[in-house]
Amino acid sequence: MSDAIRFLLGDRERVLRDVPPTLTVLEYLRRHERRTGTKEGCAEGDCGACTVVLQEPDGQGGLRRRAVNSCIQFVAVLDGRQLLTVEDLKAADGTLHPVQQAIVDRHGSQCGFCTPGFVMQLYSGWLGQDYSERPEVKNWIAGNLCRCTGYGPIIDAGLAALDAERPGTAETTALAERLEALGHGEMLHLAHDGPHGRQEWFAPRSVDELAAIYLAHPDAVLVAGATDVGLWVTKQHRHLATLIDVTRIPELAALRDTGNELAIGAGVTHSAAMEALSALHPDLGKLLTRFAAVQIRNAGTVGGNIANGSPIGDLPPALIALDARLQLRKGREQREIALENFFVAYGNQDRAPGEFVESVTVPKLRPNTRFACYKLSKRFDSDISAVMAAFSVTVEAGRIASARLAFGGMAATPKRAKAAETALMGSAFGLEAFEAAAVALAEDFQPLTDMRASAQYRLLAAQNLLRRFALENAPAGRPVATRVLEIAHG
Amino acid sequence: MDETVIQDRGISATFSRVPHSEPPHDGAIKGGVARSVKHDSAPRHVAGEAIYTDDIPELPGTLHLHLAMSAHAHAAILSMDLDAVRQAAGVVRVLTLDDIPGKNDYSPFFGDDPIFPEGLVQYVGQCLFAVAAESREAAFQAALLAKIEYAPLPAVLTVDEALAADLDLLPRHEMRLGDAAAAIDAAPHRLANTLHMGGQDHFYLEGQIAYAIPGEGDDMFVYSSTQHPSEVQHNVAKALGIADHSVTVEVRRMGGGFGGKESQPALMANVAALAARLTGRPAKLRLDRDDDMVMTGKRHDFRIDYAVGFDGDGRILGAEFDQAARCGYSADLSGGITDRAMFHADNAYDLQAARVTSRRMKTHTVSNTAFRGFGGPQGLLATERMMDEIAFGLGLDPFDVRRANYYPAEGGKVTPYHMEVTDSVILEMMDELAESSDYRARRRAIRAFNATSPILKKGIGVTPLKFGISFTTTHLNQAGALVHVYKDGSVHLNHGGTEMGQGLFIKVAQVVAEEFQIDLDRVKITATTTAKVPNTSATAASSGTDLNGMAAKNAAGAIKQRLIAFAAAKYSVPEEQVVFLPNRVRVGNEEIAFPDLVQEAYLNQVSLSAAGFYATPGIHYDRETASGRPFFYFAYGAAISEVVIDTLTGENRLVRADILHDVGRSLNPAIDLGQIEGGFIQGLGWLTTEELWWDKSGRLRTHAPSTYKIPTANDRPDDLRIELWDKGYNKVDSIYRSKAVGEPPLMLAISAFSALTDAVAAAGGYRVFPHLDAPATPERILMAVEDVKTRVRALES
């Protein structure tokens, strides 16, 4: 076991012992290191002003990198990695990095407070060649809010910097080796006595280790991307006594394609899952690009999105419509349940103390199954759904043979619309059948009114999404345009 | 790359063309006026080296403050038991009403914003007491231990509730031009309607913050993220019961302001200074984002009822506007804001006869405050809706109906407050924009598209803009500057304006460089401080450059005049033969490098420091008669926007916008374009995705970026075409004939709201005019579509 966080801050090695495990990377940078270039805009991962870049060896002599929101990442995430902040980008002679220079040249900063976050977000994309076209740049920075510029100059800067020369292989290999040497391969165990009591952090390295520790500490909080737990600390100011980091476990980060099914480890990030889910259906890829922002998708996990049991998580309705199954583990015992049965009630899931989600298995779509998922929110990007809907309807011999209509934001849990499904069964696929389903949907849900939408809107829009599905999958006739994004972007 | 050319913003179809920006001829100074000079802080912004208040190294012993907030919208406080708070770990001092040595008030004028409540709370989030502790976390945790007993009172939360309860906060005001009622009655066509529009949170990326450092005796130094250092200074002195001269307030830059740091920072500064005074230790108060959004004021939401009479061409014969604003619990700046809403009820139109009334409603919600446009956008929005409705009723193109009503270029027509409009260029600008944007053909194409698209509908909207420039409180139109020339010829520039990202500092520096004819890098931009320039007005009302640029020009001019007099005497030439050339001065037939002349002047005991002052001439407004000339001049703009909506969900997208804006002769085209694009997108947010939502108990539930949605990069249309109007020229003697640009472009986004309304109308086959309030969220759009369809069905049956 290791009792210290070892990492590179820029090119300097750092060893942290006896720090509060829930100290955020942002607080660490600003207060401990006095690196004040990284800014706090919201302390909840929604504005991007605190964006930093983490790099780690990819095991093949190269580097994996990701931009994250330092405001909700805990310092333990740094273990074995390199942390790059806006202060690291200038060359030794003071020359600005091409991304920085492009922003200056294009008048891309006004008040400048969001700028370090944009610089780091664009830098990570430049380094990883994650974007090359204008729409890609826009998606890439959609988690960085700027209130001054209107974004045009920043988007242009991102594109302008693309051609600048990137670090060579030798440089990358040397850094990867340095980070490999830093890594210890052991379980990290931190303990810290603070004003509110003792805090412990475990970062097991295998599922067996995790299972044993969680069984021993069933009250512990499991932390993956900290995109939720981070806010318990920064916004709710909760004292978390024991935390178990599940992101250092290779088995949990694995994606397996078995031919008919896709098995997604609970620790697979949304970014890592995107390609495989897009391959299941393009709508899943589109959903994921509207799922928070790059920085959050780089940290948040598929397992976390399910296990936290939120009624407004975006993946559960989609996965329920696909008839996904959940693999759970407690100690040495494993069991499997249908995902839809996991969500018992608000704040209550079918998960025993000490039990955790190991993976989710998603059956692939059959050729005669029509699928779509739709997310409705006030803003297209980085917003929480008012209504999330996913439909999977199978047609046999011209009649609807099975229907799975799953919704988020309509009830206290992600839930199937059983009355609407029943209304569809046996009908010919078409607007008429879905009109009947829309009527029946009113029996399925009595949604709430809140700041995201009124009950009236939620129900009407959900009904209309059934109509949209029917129109989009109309068996014959002219295709009807139904999605503004597709029109808007030509 | 040539600094005078804005790079092609135009990967894809976007482009901006920059007029007035000839390349510098050989030997010209670097960075004079009319050049697209980069923001002075840009290299520091991108490197994380620009210092904001929270980045200033903390002194040893610095305390951190947390403000406890009211849980009730309206309640008597029966008791506050803070013993446990005082005894909590890390707590150094708890601050309450009894600790304030001076006046318990942080209001700008009216004395109605208590720092700590005197037995009554009037909004959820009102500051109750403050905790000073060794860390922010300790202060926060301690505040949770307070035991507060409330006796809840009935709360009035919305404009409509306040109107029903007749709860006016400030006296009503009315403007009259002719007999509007009679004109409407006699008109061949009439209509009347109501529009509700929401407020807006500033969402400056840097939250409110103050850092107070106690000095000897009464002295107090405060770093404050504020647009109004003088007011913070005065407020701190007032609360501490000391003279203004004992308080120094400094701000180098803000991470955004937008009006939200005009009156609001006084609370943070007062509490920090109070803690510093009581403990003798430096004290910092930085609001968490959620607390900031709950505690501080926002743009006023309005209800505006209008009635209008017009002829068959859409020519307005008379119009009436009854404006009602939600001011919140206290006056703050609401008087000026609601006045400005009235001043903009005419927008660019000669209404011929008009009556504009304004009610300033009290509610038990946060006290609403300045926000870019200062009421103007709200006044304009209702008028633009009215223009669309007139056009719809007559079956005319909304562009043509507007065109029939513009103030004429030749003058002779007066506003509802009896000011003659002598600089109207709107007709020419709108015609140019219609041409360059291919408006007519696109409008036809949209109609054709809608005829064949059952679910998605497109819309197009046009907005002309006329915006009055000057503080409408006349005496605020003054500014000061301080310029030093050092022996090496380098220049120190200071003025009362503050930098919040808008590029004020660089523009004023360009003015000083131009005046002395020295390279811009010889002019040092320095932090705004009350110790150098006193009694300043807020950097607000788009006036920063107009006022401070002139004051700095006057200061530099005074030194220049001394140098001229000195050189003329020394070299025995007439003063006309002392000419400032780039980085040198020609005296008679000789040329002397600028630093050499300065050095000589110093050796000859010439003062090389000057204060400059400027007051806008010739403006006045008489409240009694509701008439005068409150504005020095008007800024104009033109916008055309195209949108698409989904009639099943209300989802929508702005797909293209064309903007032509009048900045007079631009001081810095790049900075001006940045203001236009940023203002437009901010206005788009106000009218579409940014929704403030209070629950029934008066709690704001959209108090963080997770729930309050400002535009992202994806909300900016790829096809955004912004141009500065190349004929722009200020008819009045403004700084280098430029025009203010801070606020006006925000209102150009009304074109998108008009376009959304047009798209909703399409959902009913253009049979009925939509009821669409702002912000046009997907929900409001869908409900408006449903309403339109219902009314069409009723017509058909």
HADDOCK unambig.tbl for C-alpha pairs under 7 A between the chains (distance, minus, plus):
assign (segid A and resid 36 and name CA) (segid B and resid 55 and name CA) 5.66 0.50 0.50
assign (segid A and resid 37 and name CA) (segid B and resid 48 and name CA) 3.78 0.50 0.50
assign (segid A and resid 37 and name CA) (segid B and resid 49 and name CA) 6.11 0.50 0.50
assign (segid A and resid 38 and name CA) (segid B and resid 48 and name CA) 6.83 0.50 0.50
assign (segid A and resid 41 and name CA) (segid B and resid 205 and name CA) 5.37 0.50 0.50
assign (segid A and resid 41 and name CA) (segid B and resid 206 and name CA) 6.06 0.50 0.50
assign (segid A and resid 42 and name CA) (segid B and resid 289 and name CA) 5.18 0.50 0.50
assign (segid A and resid 46 and name CA) (segid B and resid 705 and name CA) 5.73 0.50 0.50
assign (segid A and resid 46 and name CA) (segid B and resid 706 and name CA) 6.06 0.50 0.50
assign (segid A and resid 47 and name CA) (segid B and resid 705 and name CA) 6.83 0.50 0.50
assign (segid A and resid 86 and name CA) (segid B and resid 47 and name CA) 5.86 0.50 0.50
assign (segid A and resid 86 and name CA) (segid B and resid 48 and name CA) 5.84 0.50 0.50
assign (segid A and resid 87 and name CA) (segid B and resid 47 and name CA) 5.98 0.50 0.50
assign (segid A and resid 87 and name CA) (segid B and resid 48 and name CA) 6.15 0.50 0.50
assign (segid A and resid 100 and name CA) (segid B and resid 46 and name CA) 5.39 0.50 0.50
assign (segid A and resid 104 and name CA) (segid B and resid 42 and name CA) 5.56 0.50 0.50
assign (segid A and resid 104 and name CA) (segid B and resid 43 and name CA) 6.30 0.50 0.50
assign (segid A and resid 106 and name CA) (segid B and resid 7 and name CA) 6.57 0.50 0.50
assign (segid A and resid 107 and name CA) (segid B and resid 38 and name CA) 6.35 0.50 0.50
assign (segid A and resid 109 and name CA) (segid B and resid 42 and name CA) 6.13 0.50 0.50
assign (segid A and resid 109 and name CA) (segid B and resid 45 and name CA) 6.93 0.50 0.50
assign (segid A and resid 110 and name CA) (segid B and resid 501 and name CA) 4.21 0.50 0.50
assign (segid A and resid 110 and name CA) (segid B and resid 502 and name CA) 6.16 0.50 0.50
assign (segid A and resid 111 and name CA) (segid B and resid 254 and name CA) 6.62 0.50 0.50
assign (segid A and resid 111 and name CA) (segid B and resid 255 and name CA) 4.98 0.50 0.50
assign (segid A and resid 111 and name CA) (segid B and resid 256 and name CA) 5.44 0.50 0.50
assign (segid A and resid 111 and name CA) (segid B and resid 500 and name CA) 5.47 0.50 0.50
assign (segid A and resid 111 and name CA) (segid B and resid 501 and name CA) 3.38 0.50 0.50
assign (segid A and resid 111 and name CA) (segid B and resid 502 and name CA) 6.97 0.50 0.50
assign (segid A and resid 112 and name CA) (segid B and resid 45 and name CA) 4.97 0.50 0.50
assign (segid A and resid 112 and name CA) (segid B and resid 255 and name CA) 6.44 0.50 0.50
assign (segid A and resid 112 and name CA) (segid B and resid 501 and name CA) 6.89 0.50 0.50
assign (segid A and resid 113 and name CA) (segid B and resid 205 and name CA) 6.22 0.50 0.50
assign (segid A and resid 113 and name CA) (segid B and resid 206 and name CA) 6.45 0.50 0.50
assign (segid A and resid 113 and name CA) (segid B and resid 255 and name CA) 4.97 0.50 0.50
assign (segid A and resid 114 and name CA) (segid B and resid 205 and name CA) 6.53 0.50 0.50
assign (segid A and resid 115 and name CA) (segid B and resid 45 and name CA) 6.18 0.50 0.50
assign (segid A and resid 115 and name CA) (segid B and resid 46 and name CA) 5.88 0.50 0.50
assign (segid A and resid 116 and name CA) (segid B and resid 45 and name CA) 6.93 0.50 0.50
assign (segid A and resid 116 and name CA) (segid B and resid 46 and name CA) 5.72 0.50 0.50
assign (segid A and resid 116 and name CA) (segid B and resid 47 and name CA) 6.87 0.50 0.50
assign (segid A and resid 116 and name CA) (segid B and resid 48 and name CA) 5.74 0.50 0.50
assign (segid A and resid 119 and name CA) (segid B and resid 46 and name CA) 6.57 0.50 0.50
assign (segid A and resid 138 and name CA) (segid B and resid 713 and name CA) 5.45 0.50 0.50
assign (segid A and resid 138 and name CA) (segid B and resid 714 and name CA) 5.60 0.50 0.50
assign (segid A and resid 139 and name CA) (segid B and resid 714 and name CA) 6.74 0.50 0.50
assign (segid A and resid 141 and name CA) (segid B and resid 713 and name CA) 6.76 0.50 0.50
assign (segid A and resid 142 and name CA) (segid B and resid 712 and name CA) 5.48 0.50 0.50
assign (segid A and resid 142 and name CA) (segid B and resid 713 and name CA) 5.51 0.50 0.50
assign (segid A and resid 142 and name CA) (segid B and resid 714 and name CA) 6.43 0.50 0.50
assign (segid A and resid 145 and name CA) (segid B and resid 712 and name CA) 6.01 0.50 0.50
assign (segid A and resid 147 and name CA) (segid B and resid 204 and name CA) 6.44 0.50 0.50
assign (segid A and resid 147 and name CA) (segid B and resid 205 and name CA) 7.00 0.50 0.50
assign (segid A and resid 147 and name CA) (segid B and resid 682 and name CA) 6.97 0.50 0.50
assign (segid A and resid 148 and name CA) (segid B and resid 678 and name CA) 5.00 0.50 0.50
assign (segid A and resid 149 and name CA) (segid B and resid 674 and name CA) 5.80 0.50 0.50
assign (segid A and resid 149 and name CA) (segid B and resid 677 and name CA) 6.37 0.50 0.50
assign (segid A and resid 149 and name CA) (segid B and resid 678 and name CA) 4.24 0.50 0.50
assign (segid A and resid 150 and name CA) (segid B and resid 677 and name CA) 5.36 0.50 0.50
assign (segid A and resid 150 and name CA) (segid B and resid 678 and name CA) 4.10 0.50 0.50
assign (segid A and resid 150 and name CA) (segid B and resid 681 and name CA) 5.25 0.50 0.50
assign (segid A and resid 150 and name CA) (segid B and resid 716 and name CA) 6.88 0.50 0.50
assign (segid A and resid 151 and name CA) (segid B and resid 713 and name CA) 5.49 0.50 0.50
assign (segid A and resid 153 and name CA) (segid B and resid 9 and name CA) 6.75 0.50 0.50
assign (segid A and resid 156 and name CA) (segid B and resid 9 and name CA) 6.30 0.50 0.50
assign (segid A and resid 378 and name CA) (segid B and resid 689 and name CA) 5.62 0.50 0.50
assign (segid A and resid 378 and name CA) (segid B and resid 777 and name CA) 6.03 0.50 0.50
assign (segid A and resid 378 and name CA) (segid B and resid 778 and name CA) 6.16 0.50 0.50
assign (segid A and resid 379 and name CA) (segid B and resid 689 and name CA) 5.95 0.50 0.50
assign (segid A and resid 379 and name CA) (segid B and resid 709 and name CA) 6.41 0.50 0.50
assign (segid A and resid 383 and name CA) (segid B and resid 706 and name CA) 6.68 0.50 0.50
assign (segid A and resid 451 and name CA) (segid B and resid 693 and name CA) 5.67 0.50 0.50
assign (segid A and resid 451 and name CA) (segid B and resid 701 and name CA) 6.31 0.50 0.50
assign (segid A and resid 451 and name CA) (segid B and resid 702 and name CA) 6.71 0.50 0.50
assign (segid A and resid 453 and name CA) (segid B and resid 779 and name CA) 6.88 0.50 0.50
assign (segid A and resid 457 and name CA) (segid B and resid 779 and name CA) 6.05 0.50 0.50
assign (segid A and resid 461 and name CA) (segid B and resid 648 and name CA) 6.63 0.50 0.50
assign (segid A and resid 461 and name CA) (segid B and resid 649 and name CA) 5.31 0.50 0.50
assign (segid A and resid 464 and name CA) (segid B and resid 648 and name CA) 5.40 0.50 0.50
assign (segid A and resid 464 and name CA) (segid B and resid 649 and name CA) 6.85 0.50 0.50
assign (segid A and resid 481 and name CA) (segid B and resid 455 and name CA) 6.85 0.50 0.50
assign (segid A and resid 481 and name CA) (segid B and resid 456 and name CA) 6.53 0.50 0.50
assign (segid A and resid 482 and name CA) (segid B and resid 455 and name CA) 5.88 0.50 0.50
assign (segid A and resid 482 and name CA) (segid B and resid 456 and name CA) 5.95 0.50 0.50
assign (segid A and resid 482 and name CA) (segid B and resid 646 and name CA) 6.66 0.50 0.50
assign (segid A and resid 483 and name CA) (segid B and resid 646 and name CA) 6.80 0.50 0.50
assign (segid A and resid 484 and name CA) (segid B and resid 456 and name CA) 6.92 0.50 0.50
assign (segid A and resid 484 and name CA) (segid B and resid 644 and name CA) 6.32 0.50 0.50
assign (segid A and resid 484 and name CA) (segid B and resid 645 and name CA) 6.32 0.50 0.50
assign (segid A and resid 484 and name CA) (segid B and resid 646 and name CA) 6.17 0.50 0.50
assign (segid A and resid 484 and name CA) (segid B and resid 651 and name CA) 6.89 0.50 0.50
assign (segid A and resid 484 and name CA) (segid B and resid 652 and name CA) 6.20 0.50 0.50
assign (segid A and resid 484 and name CA) (segid B and resid 653 and name CA) 6.58 0.50 0.50
assign (segid A and resid 488 and name CA) (segid B and resid 653 and name CA) 6.52 0.50 0.50
assign (segid A and resid 488 and name CA) (segid B and resid 655 and name CA) 5.40 0.50 0.50
